[in-house]
Amino acid sequence: MRASAFFVAGFLVLASLTAQARDYKVGSIDVIDPWSRATPKGASVGAGYMKITNNGSTADRLIGGSSEIAPSFEIHEMSMEGGVARMRPVKGGLEIKPGETVELKPGSFHVMFVGLKKPLAAGEHVSAKLVFEKAGPLDVQYDVMAMGAAPGHDMPAMPMPGMETPAMPPGMPKPQMPPGTSMPEMPPGTPMPGR
């Protein structure tokens, strides 16, 4: 009986987490599920992720923004060059072509909250304003997830008594750790090896 109650409670918690996805609209632009990762104490920057869809017939650009959590808001792109991660500001804004969706995600395009006033903590919501060249300003809330969270608010796998460990998300290699060791904590925005 305890195991089934534990399972039901776990299911309800997961269901409530997935129900928190937020969508926002301004003009022909849809911003889907803005989220961020918790930051360690002393971190001066945090990153924001989301999907942006342009339902219009002309291109638009994410040209800037602001947030209550930091004095500076920047749009960046991360790429790998010769095995080294490089992060650069996106000059002129991030283009969203008509009928297309651009995903801001770890290891790719993202927004940066620069000069954090305090660390981002899992479970918090960070208010921000996105500014689009044509559609204009849009107020959004970023859901702050755990440091190891992945796109779509996937939680790290948590084995439960009597249950098998969940499968890894599609396309993600299964971690290979020596017996008796655990996965190290990675700073926000750090790409996974081999990606």
Secondary structure in CASP SS format (residue, H / E / C, confidence):
PFRMAT SS
TARGET T0000
AUTHOR 0000-0000-0000
METHOD secondary structure of the structure
MODEL  1
M C 1.00
R H 1.00
A H 1.00
S H 1.00
A H 1.00
F H 1.00
F H 1.00
V H 1.00
A H 1.00
G H 1.00
F H 1.00
L H 1.00
V H 1.00
L H 1.00
A H 1.00
S H 1.00
L H 1.00
T H 1.00
A C 1.00
Q C 1.00
A C 1.00
R C 1.00
D E 1.00
Y E 1.00
K E 1.00
V E 1.00
G C 1.00
S C 1.00
I E 1.00
D E 1.00
V E 1.00
I E 1.00
D E 1.00
P E 1.00
W E 1.00
S E 1.00
R E 1.00
A C 1.00
T C 1.00
P C 1.00
K C 1.00
G C 1.00
A C 1.00
S C 1.00
V E 1.00
G E 1.00
A E 1.00
G E 1.00
Y E 1.00
M E 1.00
K E 1.00
I E 1.00
T E 1.00
N E 1.00
N C 1.00
G C 1.00
S C 1.00
T C 1.00
A C 1.00
D E 1.00
R E 1.00
L E 1.00
I E 1.00
G E 1.00
G E 1.00
S E 1.00
S E 1.00
E C 1.00
I C 1.00
A E 1.00
P C 1.00
S E 1.00
F E 1.00
E E 1.00
I E 1.00
H E 1.00
E E 1.00
M E 1.00
S E 1.00
M E 1.00
E E 1.00
G C 1.00
G C 1.00
V E 1.00
A E 1.00
R E 1.00
M E 1.00
R E 1.00
P E 1.00
V C 1.00
K C 1.00
G C 1.00
G C 1.00
L E 1.00
E E 1.00
I E 1.00
K C 1.00
P C 1.00
G C 1.00
E C 1.00
T E 1.00
V E 1.00
E E 1.00
L E 1.00
K C 1.00
P C 1.00
G C 1.00
S C 1.00
F E 1.00
H E 1.00
V E 1.00
M E 1.00
F E 1.00
V E 1.00
G C 1.00
L C 1.00
K C 1.00
K C 1.00
P C 1.00
L C 1.00
A C 1.00
A C 1.00
G C 1.00
E C 1.00
H E 1.00
V E 1.00
S E 1.00
A E 1.00
K E 1.00
L E 1.00
V E 1.00
F E 1.00
E C 1.00
K C 1.00
A C 1.00
G E 1.00
P E 1.00
L E 1.00
D E 1.00
V E 1.00
Q E 1.00
Y E 1.00
D E 1.00
V E 1.00
M E 1.00
A C 1.00
M C 1.00
G C 1.00
A C 1.00
A E 1.00
P H 1.00
G H 1.00
H H 1.00
D E 1.00
M C 1.00
P C 1.00
A C 1.00
M C 1.00
P C 1.00
M C 1.00
P C 1.00
G C 1.00
M C 1.00
E C 1.00
T C 1.00
P C 1.00
A C 1.00
M C 1.00
P C 1.00
P C 1.00
G C 1.00
M C 1.00
P C 1.00
K C 1.00
P C 1.00
Q C 1.00
M C 1.00
P C 1.00
P C 1.00
G C 1.00
T C 1.00
S C 1.00
M C 1.00
P C 1.00
E C 1.00
M C 1.00
P C 1.00
P C 1.00
G C 1.00
T C 1.00
P C 1.00
M C 1.00
P C 1.00
G C 1.00
R C 1.00
END
